[in-house]
C-alpha cells in the first residue's frame, strides 16, 4: 500500500534532519501550513506550495503534484523515478 502525501512529506523533512520551522522557511510557507500539510488537515496544496516543497526537498513540482493527487508510492525518496 502506498504512503499518503502527508506521511511522505513528513518523512522527507525528518530524513533531511529539518525542523518544521527550517523546512517551512526553505519551502517559503509558514510553519503552521507545513504542519497542516503533514497532518493531513490541509488538502489540495497550491502549485506555489508544491514548488516550495519541491525546492526544499530536492524534488520536482510534477512529482509532488502526483503524490498530492494520488498518494503514491511506497518509495520514500523525494526524487522522480521515471
C-alpha positions in Angstrom: 0.0 0.0 0.0 1.3 3.4 -0.9 2.1 6.1 1.6 -0.1 9.2 1.6 1.2 12.7 0.7 1.3 13.9 4.4 3.3 10.9 5.5 5.8 11.3 2.7 6.5 15.0 3.2 6.9 14.4 6.9 9.3 11.5 6.2 11.4 13.7 3.8 11.6 16.5 6.3 12.7 14.2 9.1 15.1 12.3 6.9 16.7 15.7 5.9 17.0 16.5 9.6 14.9 19.6 9.3 12.6 21.1 12.0 9.2 22.3 10.9 10.4 25.9 11.1 13.5 25.3 8.9 11.7 23.2 6.4 8.9 25.8 6.1 11.4 28.6 5.7 13.1 26.6 2.9 9.8 26.0 1.2 8.6 29.6 1.6 5.5 28.6 3.6 4.5 29.1 7.2 5.4 26.5 9.9 1.6 26.2 10.6 0.8 25.4 7.0 3.6 22.8 6.8 2.2 21.2 10.0 -1.3 21.2 8.5 0.0 19.5 5.3 2.0 16.9 7.2 -1.1 16.2 9.5 -3.4 15.9 6.5 -5.5 18.8 7.6 -4.6 20.9 4.6 -5.5 19.3 1.3 -5.0 20.3 -2.3 -1.8 22.4 -1.9 -1.3 25.1 -4.4 1.3 25.0 -7.2 3.3 27.6 -5.3 3.3 25.4 -2.2 4.3 22.4 -4.2 7.1 24.3 -5.8 8.4 25.4 -2.4 8.3 21.9 -1.1 10.0 20.5 -4.2 12.8 23.1 -3.8 13.1 22.3 -0.1 13.3 18.5 -0.6 15.1 18.3 -3.9 12.2 17.0 -5.8 10.1 18.2 -8.8 6.7 20.0 -8.8 5.4 17.3 -11.2 6.3 14.5 -8.8 4.8 16.2 -5.8 1.6 17.1 -7.7 1.2 13.4 -8.5 1.8 12.5 -4.9 -0.6 15.1 -3.6 -3.3 13.8 -6.1 -2.7 10.1 -5.8 -0.9 9.5 -2.5 1.7 7.2 -4.1 4.2 5.3 -3.9 5.8 3.3 -1.1 9.2 4.6 -2.1 10.2 7.3 0.4 12.6 9.3 -1.8 11.6 12.7 -3.0 13.2 12.1 -6.4 11.3 11.2 -9.5 11.5 7.6 -10.5 10.9 7.7 -14.2 
